[in-house]
Amino acid sequence: MTDAAPQGRLPANTVDPQKIRGLYPALAGLTAEQLAPLLSPQAVMHLPAGSQVFAEHQPCQGFPLLLEGSIKVVKLAASGRELMLYRVTPGGSCIISSSCLLGHTDYNARGIAETPLTLTILPLPTFSRLMFEYPAFRDFIFHLFAERIGELMQLVEEVAFARLDQRLAKLLMARQDDVLFVTHQQLADELGSVREIVSRLLKGFAAQGLVSLGREQLTIIDRNGLQKIASV
């Protein structure tokens, strides 16, 4: 019996180079030999939902390339409340990892696996080399810096100036599905608020016929009504 993979198939836990090139076109110029260390079974990681991908004050060991799943990046307040800063999905970038690597600083937020993850890590020497030698990769990093900064500025504006009911309605409207399997606490965490206030607002939405509430479940009934609240 042999451990070799059948002809034409990759060994278990090995990522197809075409997959990473498809998700990260900035790496398309790398040869198969250059990609191999990132895609070997030893380099590819699988993490269950709820895992901590990185923690505050932890040194950054490399740049994550997310192949499957979703990571939420959150900031923890002294009171224990969390504020979600952004999500990382396959093909995306963690701006905090980029800034830590470029500035040689520790993480100042936490990364949590929202779903099971498959990812690989660009070690610091490889990240630095790509930044200097591959304009496409450098442009990718700086473009995502600009994109994330825009998102964070919008978040600051919403926290500072928008009413919480507007932000909650906007959060619900951003979901593609009408049936959401989510708790009031999870919504509060995303808004940087507390569960009691979010529950009160949701009950108000339900009384207006905009949503219906169930156990760890919320159904959107009137998207137009939520849109009116979000855009006030």
C-alpha positions in Angstrom: 0.0 0.0 0.0 1.4 3.5 -0.9 0.7 7.0 0.3 1.1 8.4 -3.2 -1.9 10.2 -4.6 -3.6 8.7 -7.8 -2.3 10.1 -11.0 -3.9 13.5 -11.8 -5.0 14.1 -8.2 -3.4 16.1 -5.4 -2.4 14.6 -2.1 -4.8 15.1 0.8 -4.5 18.6 2.4 -2.7 20.0 -0.6 -4.2 23.1 -2.4 -4.4 23.3 -6.1 -2.1 26.2 -7.3 -4.9 27.3 -9.7 -7.2 27.8 -6.7 -4.8 30.3 -5.0 -4.0 32.0 -8.3 -7.8 32.4 -8.9 -8.4 33.8 -5.4 -5.3 36.0 -5.3 -4.5 37.1 -8.9 -1.6 39.1 -7.5 0.2 35.8 -7.0 -0.5 34.6 -10.6 3.1 35.6 -11.6 4.7 33.1 -9.2 5.9 29.8 -10.6 4.7 26.5 -9.3 8.0 26.1 -7.5 7.6 29.4 -5.8 4.0 28.6 -4.7 4.8 25.0 -3.6 6.0 26.0 0.0 2.7 27.8 0.6 0.5 24.9 -0.6 2.1 21.9 0.9 0.2 19.8 3.4 2.5 21.1 6.1 1.7 24.8 5.3 -2.1 24.5 4.8 -4.1 24.9 8.1 -7.6 23.9 8.9 -9.3 25.6 11.9 -12.8 25.0 13.3 -15.4 27.7 13.7 -14.8 29.8 16.9 -11.0 29.4 16.7 -8.9 32.4 17.5 -6.7 33.0 14.5 -4.7 35.8 16.1 -4.9 37.8 19.4 -4.2 41.3 20.6 -0.6 41.9 21.6 0.5 38.8 19.8 3.4 39.0 17.3 2.4 38.7 13.7 4.1 35.6 12.2 3.0 36.1 8.6 0.3 37.2 6.1 -2.8 34.9 5.9 -4.1 33.8 2.6 -7.7 32.7 3.2 -8.8 29.9 0.9 -12.1 28.9 2.6 -14.3 30.3 5.3 -14.7 33.7 7.0 -12.7 35.5 9.7 -14.2 38.4 11.7 -11.7 40.9 13.1 -12.9 42.5 16.4 -11.6 45.0 18.9 -12.3 44.2 22.6 -13.0 47.0 25.0 -12.0 47.0 28.6 -15.7 46.5 29.5 -15.6 43.2 27.6 -17.7 44.5 24.7 -16.6 43.7 21.2 -16.8 45.9 18.1 -16.5 44.1 14.8 -14.1 46.0 12.5 -14.3 44.0 9.3 -14.5 40.5 7.8 -12.0 38.6 5.8 -13.3 36.2 3.1 -11.4 34.1 0.5 -9.3 36.3 -1.8 -9.4 39.1 0.7 -6.7 40.6 3.0 -6.4 41.2 6.7 -5.2 44.8 6.9 -4.1 44.5 10.5 -1.8 41.7 9.5 -0.4 43.8 6.7 0.2 46.8 9.0 1.8 44.7 11.7 4.2 43.1 9.2 5.1 46.5 7.5 5.4 48.3 10.9 6.9 45.4 12.8 4.3 45.7 15.5 2.0 43.3 17.4 -1.6 42.7 16.6 -4.0 45.3 18.1 -7.2 43.3 17.4 -8.4 39.7 17.4 -9.3 37.5 14.5 -12.0 34.8 15.1 -13.0 32.1 12.7 -16.7 32.6 12.0 -16.8 29.3 10.0 -14.4 26.5 9.5 -11.3 27.9 7.8 -8.7 26.7 5.3 -5.7 29.1 5.0 -2.0 29.3 4.4 0.5 31.8 5.7 3.0 33.9 3.8 6.0 34.0 6.2 7.5 37.5 6.8 10.5 37.0 4.6 8.3 35.9 1.7 5.8 38.7 2.3 8.6 41.3 2.3 10.2 39.9 -0.8 6.8 39.9 -2.7 6.2 43.5 -1.6 9.6 44.6 -3.0 9.8 42.4 -6.1 6.3 42.0 -7.3 4.4 45.2 -8.2 1.1 43.3 -8.6 1.3 42.0 -5.0 2.3 45.4 -3.7 -0.6 47.0 -5.5 -3.0 44.4 -4.1 -1.9 45.2 -0.5 -2.1 49.0 -0.9 -5.5 48.7 -2.7 -6.9 46.7 0.2 -5.4 49.3 2.6 -7.4 52.0 0.9 -10.5 49.8 0.8 -10.3 48.9 4.5 -9.6 52.4 5.6 -12.7 53.6 3.7 -14.8 50.9 5.5 -13.3 51.9 8.9 -14.0 55.6 8.3 -17.6 54.6 7.4 -17.8 52.6 10.6 -16.5 55.5 12.7 -19.0 57.8 11.1 -21.9 55.4 11.8 -20.8 54.9 15.4 -20.4 58.6 16.0 -23.4 60.0 14.2 -26.0 57.4 13.2 -28.7 56.2 15.5 -28.5 52.6 16.6 -31.8 51.7 15.0 -30.5 53.0 11.7 -27.3 50.9 12.0 -29.3 47.8 13.0 -31.6 48.2 10.0 -28.6 48.7 7.7 -26.9 45.6 9.2 -30.0 43.5 8.6 -30.4 44.8 5.1 -26.8 43.8 4.3 -27.7 40.2 4.7 -28.6 38.4 1.5 -31.0 35.9 3.1 -34.4 36.8 4.7 -34.0 34.1 7.4 -31.0 34.8 9.6 -29.7 32.3 12.1 -28.2 34.8 14.5 -28.5 35.8 18.2 -29.3 39.2 19.6 -25.8 39.1 21.2 -24.1 38.5 17.9 -25.9 41.5 16.4 -25.0 43.6 19.4 -21.3 42.5 19.0 -21.3 43.6 15.4 -22.8 47.0 16.3 -20.6 47.5 19.4 -23.7 47.7 21.5 -25.3 45.6 24.3 -27.8 42.8 23.9 -30.6 44.5 25.9 -30.7 47.5 23.6 -30.6 45.5 20.4 -33.3 43.2 21.7 -35.5 46.2 22.5 -35.0 47.6 19.0 -35.7 44.2 17.4 -39.0 43.9 19.3 -39.8 47.4 18.0 -39.1 46.2 14.4 -41.3 43.2 15.1 -44.1 45.3 16.4 -44.0 47.3 13.1 -44.2 44.1 11.1 -40.6 44.5 9.7 -39.2 41.3 11.1 -40.4 38.2 13.1 -38.3 36.9 15.9 -37.6 33.3 16.9 -35.1 31.5 19.0 -31.6 32.3 17.6 -33.5 33.2 14.4 -34.7 36.4 12.7 -36.9 36.6 9.6 -37.0 39.8 7.5 -40.6 40.5 6.4 -40.4 44.0 5.1 -37.1 45.0 3.5 -38.6 48.3 2.2 -39.6 49.3 5.7 -36.1 48.5 7.0 -34.6 50.5 4.2 -36.6 53.5 5.2 -35.2 53.3 8.7 -31.7 52.7 7.5 -31.8 55.8 5.2 -33.4 58.3 7.5 
